[in-house]
Amino acid sequence: MAKNQRYTESRHIALPLPYDRAPGEPVNIGIFNGVALNGGKSGETATVWLDGSYDVTVTGATTPGATVYITPAGALNTTASGNKPWGAAIGTKAAAAGVVEVAPLGRTAPTA
C-alpha cells in the first residue's frame, strides 16, 4: 500500500476557499465544484464535498437535468455567459428561481 496516499476516494477534500462561504454554500475552486461543509473566510482551508445533492439557491428557472452555473463570486444561476458549469438540477418538474436541489459536478475536465 502506498504510504503517501492522502484521500482514498477524493469525495470530500480540503481546499482553500476563493471567497467567504457559510456551511452548505456552493464553491468552485479551479476544476472542483462542491459544497463547503464547514465554511470559512476567503483563503482559509475548508472541507468541500464533491458528491451528493444539495438544496441551494439558484437565480433563474430550472428543469430536471439543466446545467446550473456558478459566478466568479460564488452565486448560482442558469446563465452560462461569464460563468462556469457547477452542477445539474434534480427533480421531477420545472422549478422557479429559489431553492432547488442540485448535484454538483465534483471534478470537471480542465479547459484550455
Contact map, one row per residue, 1 for C-alpha under 8 A:
1110000000000000000000000000000000000000000000000000000000000000000000000000000000000000000000000000000000000000
1111100000000000000000000000000000000000000000000000000000000000000000000000000000000000000000000000000000000000
1111100000000000000000000000000000000000000000000000000000000000000000000000000000000000000000000000000000000000
0111110000000000000000000000000000000000000000000000000000000000000000000000000000000000000000000000000000000000
0111111100000000000000000000000000000000000000000000000000000000000000000000000000000000000000000000000000000000
0001111100000000000000000000000000000000000000000000000000000000000000000000000000000000000000000000000000000000
0000111111001000000000000000000000000000000000000000000000000000000000000000000000000000000000000000000000000000
0000111111000000000000000000000000000000000000000000000000000000000000000000000000000000000000000000000000000000
0000001111100000000000000000000000000000000000000000000000000000000000000000000000000000000000000000000000000000
0000001111111000000000000000000000000000000000000000000000000000000000000000000000000000000000000000000000000000
0000000011111000000000000000000000000000000000001110000000000000000000000000000000000000000000000000000001000000
0000000001111100000000000000000000000000000000111110000000000000000000000000000000000000000000000000000000000000
0000001001111110000000000000000000000000000000111100000000000000000000000000000000000000000000000000000000000000
0000000000011111000000000000000000000000000011110000000000000000000000000000000000000000000000000000000000000000
0000000000001111100000000000100000000000000011110000000000000000000000000000000000000000000000000000000000000000
0000000000000111110000000000000000000000011111000000000000000000000000000000000000000000000000000000000000000000
0000000000000011111110000010100000000001111111000000000000000000000000000000000000000000000000000000000000000000
0000000000000001111100000001100000000000011000000000000000000000000000000000000000000000000000000000000000000000
0000000000000000111110000000000000000000111000000000000000000000000000001100000000000000000000000000000000000000
0000000000000000111111000000000000000011110000000000000000000000000000000000000000000000000000000000000000000000
0000000000000000101111101110000000010011110000000000000000000000000000000000000000000000000000000000000000000000
0000000000000000000111111000000000010111000000000000000000000000000000000000000000000000000000000000000000000000
0000000000000000000011111000000000111111000000000000000000000000000000000000000000000000000000000000000000000000
0000000000000000000001111100000000111110000000000000010100000000000000000000000000000000000000000000000000000000
0000000000000000000011111110000000110010000000000000000100000000000000000000000000000000000000000000000000000000
0000000000000000000010011111000011110000000000000000000100000000000000000111000000000000000000000000000000000000
0000000000000000100010001111100111110000000000010000000000000000000000000100000000000000000000000000000000000000
0000000000000000010000000111111111000000000000000000000000000000000001000100000000000100000000000000000000000000
0000000000000010110000000011111110000000000000000000000000000000000000000000000000000000000000000000000000000000
0000000000000000000000000001111100000000000000000000000000000000000000000000000000000000000000000000000000000000
0000000000000000000000000001111110000000000000000000000000000000000000000000000000000000000000000000000000111100
0000000000000000000000000011111111000000000000000100000000000000000000000000000000000000000000000000000011110000
0000000000000000000000000111101111100000000000000100000000000000000000000000000000000110000000000000000111110000
0000000000000000000000000111000111110000000000011110000000000000000000000000000000000100000000000000000111000000
0000000000000000000000111110000011111000000000011100000000000000000000000000000000000000000000000000000100000000
0000000000000000000011111110000001111110000001111000000000000000000000000000000000000000000000000000000000000000
0000000000000000000000110000000000111110000001111000000000000000000000000000000000000000000000000000000000000000
0000000000000000000001110000000000011111000001100000000000000000000000000000000000000000000000000000000000000000
0000000000000000000111111000000000011111100001100000000000000000000000000000000000000000000000000000000000000000
0000000000000000100111100000000000000111110111000000000000000000000000000000000000000000000000000000000000000000
0000000000000000101110000000000000000011111100000000000000000000000000000000000000000000000000000000000000000000
0000000000000001111110000000000000000001111100000000000000000000000000000000000000000000000000000000000000000000
0000000000000001111000000000000000000000111110000000000000000000000000000000000000000000000000000000000000000000
0000000000000001100000000000000000000001111111000000000000000000000000000000000000000000000000000000000000000000
0000000000000111100000000000000000000001001111100000000000000000000000000000000000000000000000000000000000000000
0000000000000111100000000000000000011111000111110000000000000000000000000000000000000000000000000000000000000000
0000000000011110000000000000000000011110000011111000000000000000000000000000000000000000000000000000000000000000
0000000000011110000000000010000001111000000001111100000000000000000000000000000000000000000000000000000000000000
0000000000111000000000000000000001111000000000111111000000000000000000000000000000000000000000000000000001000000
0000000000111000000000000000000111100000000000011111000000000000000000000000000000000000000000000000000111100000
0000000000110000000000000000000001000000000000001111100000000000000000000000000000000000000000000000001111000000
0000000000000000000000000000000000000000000000001111110000000000000000000000000000000000000000000000001100000000
0000000000000000000000000000000000000000000000000011111000000000000000000000000000000000000000000000111100000000
0000000000000000000000010000000000000000000000000001111100000000000000000000000000000000000000000001111000000000
0000000000000000000000000000000000000000000000000000111110000000000000000000000000000000000000000011110000000000
0000000000000000000000011100000000000000000000000000011111000000000000000000000000000000000000000111110000000000
0000000000000000000000000000000000000000000000000000001111100000000000000001000000000000000000001111000000000000
0000000000000000000000000000000000000000000000000000000111111000000100000011110000000000000000001111000000000000
0000000000000000000000000000000000000000000000000000000011111000000000000001110000000000000000001100000000000000
0000000000000000000000000000000000000000000000000000000001111100000000000000111000000000000000011100000000000000
0000000000000000000000000000000000000000000000000000000001111110000000000000010000000000000001111000000000000000
0000000000000000000000000000000000000000000000000000000000011111010000000000010000000000100001111000000000000000
0000000000000000000000000000000000000000000000000000000000001111110000000000000000000000111011100000000000000000
0000000000000000000000000000000000000000000000000000000000000111110000000000000000000001111111000000000000000000
0000000000000000000000000000000000000000000000000000000000000011111000000000000000000001110000000000000000000000
0000000000000000000000000000000000000000000000000000000000000111111100000000000000000001100000000000000000000000
0000000000000000000000000000000000000000000000000000000000000000111110000000010000001111100000000000000000000000
0000000000000000000000000000000000000000000000000000000001000000011111000001111000001111100000000000010000000000
0000000000000000000000000000000000000000000000000000000000000000001111100001111100111110000000000000000000000000
0000000000000000000000000001000000000000000000000000000000000000000111111111100000111100000000000000000000000000
0000000000000000000000000000000000000000000000000000000000000000000011111111100001110000000000000000000000000000
0000000000000000000000000000000000000000000000000000000000000000000001111110000000100000000000000000000000000000
0000000000000000001000000000000000000000000000000000000000000000000001111110000000000000000000000000000000000000
0000000000000000001000000111000000000000000000000000000000000000000001111111000000000000000000000000000000000000
0000000000000000000000000100000000000000000000000000000001000000000001111111100000000000000000000000000000000000
0000000000000000000000000100000000000000000000000000000011100000000111100111110000000100000000000000000000000000
0000000000000000000000000000000000000000000000000000000001110000000111100011111000000000000000000000000000000000
0000000000000000000000000000000000000000000000000000000001111100001110000001111100000000000000000000000000000000
0000000000000000000000000000000000000000000000000000000000010000000110000000111110100000000000000000000000000000
0000000000000000000000000000000000000000000000000000000000000000000010000000011111111000000000000000000000000000
0000000000000000000000000000000000000000000000000000000000000000000000000000001111100000000000000000000000000000
0000000000000000000000000000000000000000000000000000000000000000000000100000000111110000000000000000000000000000
0000000000000000000000000000000000000000000000000000000000000000000011110000001111111000000000000000000000000000
0000000000000000000000000000000000000000000000000000000000000000000011100000000101111100000000000000000000000000
0000000000000000000000000000000000000000000000000000000000000000001111000000000100111110000000000000000010000000
0000000000000000000000000001000011000000000000000000000000000000001111000001000000011111000000000000000110000000
0000000000000000000000000000000010000000000000000000000000000000001110000000000000001111100000000000011110000000
0000000000000000000000000000000000000000000000000000000000000001111100000000000000000111110000000000011110000000
0000000000000000000000000000000000000000000000000000000000000111111100000000000000000011111000000001111000000000
0000000000000000000000000000000000000000000000000000000000000011100000000000000000000001111100000001111000000000
0000000000000000000000000000000000000000000000000000000000000011000000000000000000000000111111000000100000000000
0000000000000000000000000000000000000000000000000000000000000001000000000000000000000000011111000000000000000000
0000000000000000000000000000000000000000000000000000000000000011000000000000000000000000001111100000000000000000
0000000000000000000000000000000000000000000000000000000000001111000000000000000000000000001111110000000000000000
0000000000000000000000000000000000000000000000000000000000001110000000000000000000000000000011111001000000000000
0000000000000000000000000000000000000000000000000000000000011100000000000000000000000000000001111100000000000000
0000000000000000000000000000000000000000000000000000000011111100000000000000000000000000000000111111000000000000
0000000000000000000000000000000000000000000000000000000111110000000000000000000000000000000000011111000000000000
0000000000000000000000000000000000000000000000000000001111000000000000000000000000000000000000001111100000000000
0000000000000000000000000000000000000000000000000000011111000000000000000000000000000000110000101111110000000000
0000000000000000000000000000000000000000000000000000111100000000000000000000000000000000111000000011111000000000
0000000000000000000000000000000000000000000000000000111100000000000100000000000000000011110000000001111100000000
0000000000000000000000000000000000000000000000000011110000000000000000000000000000000011110000000000111110000000
0000000000000000000000000000000011100000000000000111100000000000000000000000000000000111000000000000011111000000
0000000000000000000000000000000111000000000000000110000000000000000000000000000000001111000000000000001111110000
0000000000100000000000000000000111000000000000001110000000000000000000000000000000000000000000000000000111110000
0000000000000000000000000000001110000000000000000100000000000000000000000000000000000000000000000000000011111000
0000000000000000000000000000001110000000000000000000000000000000000000000000000000000000000000000000000011111100
0000000000000000000000000000001000000000000000000000000000000000000000000000000000000000000000000000000000111110
0000000000000000000000000000001000000000000000000000000000000000000000000000000000000000000000000000000000011111
0000000000000000000000000000000000000000000000000000000000000000000000000000000000000000000000000000000000001111
0000000000000000000000000000000000000000000000000000000000000000000000000000000000000000000000000000000000000111
